[in-house]
């Protein structure tokens, strides 16, 4: 933020269309992109450090991760939409155009909330394990789904999840579910996609996917990428 010295270490950052957003201790601070001046801030959690931030442009909101907590903040209305207390450490968040919120936890479980923060379902990875890092992304609809007429049921939502384990593995898995509200319990299916053994010698600490190419970058405890 234009060289500003802040009062605590910064563990998370993201950029919106207008602001640089940083997690400073238990606060989220906003700085203007054009000149770096301070705009606003809010306390995300009283007793947890902000360790994850993501900007979701379709909804113009940011998701804030602090330990077991998720906070959804509306940039257009400058207000908190909801706070959700998870039962596990939260690693990453994604939001669909249908305003469903998905997150993945440290014990490789995908969780779905509605936009008010109400729990809809949980779905564990078919191969349970502990992961220090993970990311979740919405996959494009298949050709079969895309060809359905509007009169038919909505296509299934597909999520791609990649997790790095404490044993150096990188595990990819998918979760699909129907967004139809009348389905109770919802139809949710998890499938193992890929397991890369010995990707690192020790913990996998970071994972990032290329936005358009089938490439995955990882970094580990063994000081390799």
C-alpha positions in Angstrom: 0.0 0.0 0.0 2.4 2.6 -1.3 5.1 1.6 1.2 2.8 1.9 4.2 4.2 0.3 7.4 1.4 -1.7 9.0 1.1 -2.8 12.6 1.2 -6.6 12.0 2.5 -9.1 9.5 0.5 -9.4 6.3 -0.4 -13.0 5.5 -3.0 -12.5 2.8 -3.5 -10.1 -0.2 -5.8 -9.8 -3.2 -6.8 -7.1 -5.7 -10.2 -5.9 -6.7 -11.0 -3.6 -9.6 -10.4 -0.6 -7.4 -8.5 -1.6 -4.3 -5.5 -3.5 -2.9 -6.8 -5.6 0.0 -4.6 -7.0 2.7 -5.1 -9.1 5.8 -3.2 -7.4 8.7 -3.5 -9.4 11.9 -7.3 -9.9 12.5 -8.2 -6.9 10.2 -8.9 -6.5 6.5 -7.6 -3.2 5.1 -8.4 -1.5 1.8 -6.1 0.8 -0.1 -6.8 2.6 -3.4 -5.1 1.2 -6.4 -4.4 4.6 -8.1 -2.5 6.2 -5.2 -2.3 3.7 -2.3 -4.2 5.8 0.2 -6.2 4.1 3.0 -9.9 3.6 2.3 -11.5 1.5 5.0 -11.0 -1.5 7.2 -13.0 -4.0 9.3 -12.2 -6.6 11.9 -12.7 -10.1 10.5 -12.3 -12.1 13.7 -11.5 -11.2 17.3 -9.1 -14.0 18.0 -7.9 -15.3 14.6 -5.4 -14.0 12.0 -6.6 -13.4 8.4 -4.6 -16.0 6.3 -6.7 -16.0 3.1 -8.3 -13.4 0.8 -10.0 -13.9 -2.6 -11.8 -11.4 -4.8 -14.9 -12.8 -6.6 -15.6 -10.3 -9.5 -19.0 -11.7 -10.6 -20.5 -10.9 -7.2 -18.1 -8.0 -6.4 -17.4 -9.6 -3.0 -14.3 -10.8 -1.2 -14.0 -13.9 0.9 -11.9 -13.6 4.1 -10.5 -16.7 5.7 -9.3 -16.6 9.3 -8.7 -20.0 10.8 -12.0 -21.8 11.1 -14.0 -18.7 10.0 -15.2 -17.4 6.6 -16.5 -13.9 6.1 -18.1 -12.6 2.9 -17.8 -8.9 2.4 -19.7 -6.9 -0.3 -17.5 -4.3 -1.9 -20.4 -2.6 -3.7 -22.4 -2.2 -0.5 -19.4 -2.0 1.9 -20.9 -4.4 4.4 -20.5 -7.9 5.8 -22.9 -10.4 4.2 -22.2 -13.2 6.6 -19.7 -14.9 8.9 -19.6 -18.7 9.0 -17.8 -20.8 11.7 -16.4 -24.0 10.1 -15.5 -27.1 12.1 -12.0 -27.3 10.5 -9.3 -25.1 9.2 -10.5 -23.4 5.9 -8.0 -23.3 3.0 -9.8 -21.8 0.0 -13.2 -20.4 -1.1 -15.1 -20.3 -4.5 -18.5 -18.7 -5.3 -20.8 -19.8 -8.2 -22.9 -17.5 -10.4 -25.9 -19.1 -8.6 -24.5 -17.5 -5.4 -23.5 -20.7 -3.7 -20.4 -20.6 -1.6 -17.9 -23.5 -1.6 -14.9 -24.1 0.6 -12.3 -26.8 1.2 -10.9 -27.7 4.6 -7.6 -29.1 5.9 -9.1 -32.6 6.1 -10.0 -32.6 2.4 -13.7 -31.9 2.7 -15.7 -29.7 0.4 -18.5 -27.7 2.1 -21.4 -25.8 0.4 -23.2 -22.8 1.9 -25.9 -20.5 0.5 -25.3 -16.8 0.2 -26.7 -16.2 3.7 -24.1 -18.6 5.1 -26.4 -21.5 5.8 -24.9 -25.0 5.5 -26.2 -27.0 2.6 -23.9 -30.1 2.5 -20.5 -31.5 3.1 -18.6 -33.9 0.9 -15.2 -35.5 1.9 -12.5 -36.5 -0.6 -12.8 -40.3 -1.5 -9.2 -40.6 -0.1 -9.2 -38.9 3.3 -5.9 -37.2 4.4 -4.6 -34.0 6.0 -3.6 -31.1 3.7 -1.7 -27.9 4.6 -2.8 -26.3 1.3 -5.6 -26.6 -1.2 -7.5 -24.6 -3.8 -11.0 -25.0 -5.2 -12.3 -23.8 -8.6 -15.5 -24.0 -10.6 -15.2 -26.2 -13.7 -16.8 -25.2 -17.0 -20.0 -27.2 -17.8 -19.6 -30.2 -20.0 -21.0 -30.2 -23.6 -23.9 -32.4 -22.4 -24.8 -29.8 -19.8 -24.3 -26.8 -22.0 -26.6 -28.3 -24.7 -29.6 -28.7 -22.3 -32.6 -26.5 -23.0 -33.7 -24.0 -20.4 -36.9 -25.9 -19.9 -34.9 -28.8 -18.5 -33.3 -29.0 -15.1 -30.2 -26.8 -14.4 -26.9 -28.5 -15.2 -24.9 -30.0 -12.5 -22.2 -27.8 -10.8 -18.7 -29.3 -11.0 -15.9 -28.3 -8.7 -12.2 -29.1 -9.2 -10.1 -29.4 -6.0 -6.4 -29.8 -5.6 -4.8 -30.6 -2.2 -1.2 -30.8 -1.1 -0.6 -33.4 1.6 1.9 -33.6 4.6 3.5 -36.5 2.8 4.4 -34.7 -0.4 1.4 -35.9 -2.4 -0.7 -33.7 -4.7 -4.3 -35.0 -4.9 -6.9 -33.8 -7.4 -10.6 -34.6 -7.0 -13.9 -33.4 -8.3 -17.3 -32.8 -6.7 -20.5 -32.5 -8.7 -23.9 -31.7 -7.4 -27.3 -30.6 -8.7 -28.3 -27.0 -7.8 -32.0 -27.8 -7.9 -33.5 -26.5 -4.6 -36.2 -29.1 -4.4 -33.6 -31.9 -4.1 -33.4 -32.9 -0.4 -31.0 -34.3 0.5 -28.9 -32.9 -2.4 -27.3 -35.2 -4.9 -23.5 -34.8 -4.3 -20.8 -37.0 -5.8 -17.0 -36.9 -5.2 -14.5 -38.6 -7.5 -10.8 -39.0 -7.2 -9.1 -37.4 -10.3 -5.4 -37.7 -9.8 -2.8 -38.6 -7.2 0.8 -37.6 -7.6 3.0 -39.4 -5.1 6.3 -38.0 -4.0 5.8 -34.6 -5.6 7.7 -33.2 -2.7 9.8 -34.6 0.2 7.6 -33.4 3.1 4.8 -30.9 3.3 3.3 -29.3 0.2 2.9 -25.7 1.2 1.5 -24.0 -1.9 -0.5 -24.8 -5.0 -1.5 -22.7 -7.9 -3.2 -23.5 -11.2 -2.7 -21.7 -14.5 -6.0 -19.9 -15.5 -6.1 -21.3 -19.0 -3.5 -24.0 -19.4 -3.5 -27.5 -17.8 -0.5 -26.6 -15.5 -0.2 -26.8 -11.8 2.6 -25.2 -9.8 3.5 -26.5 -6.3 6.0 -25.5 -3.6 7.1 -27.7 -0.7 9.0 -28.1 2.5 11.9 -29.5 0.5 12.5 -26.1 -1.0 11.5 -27.2 -4.5 8.8 -26.1 -6.9 
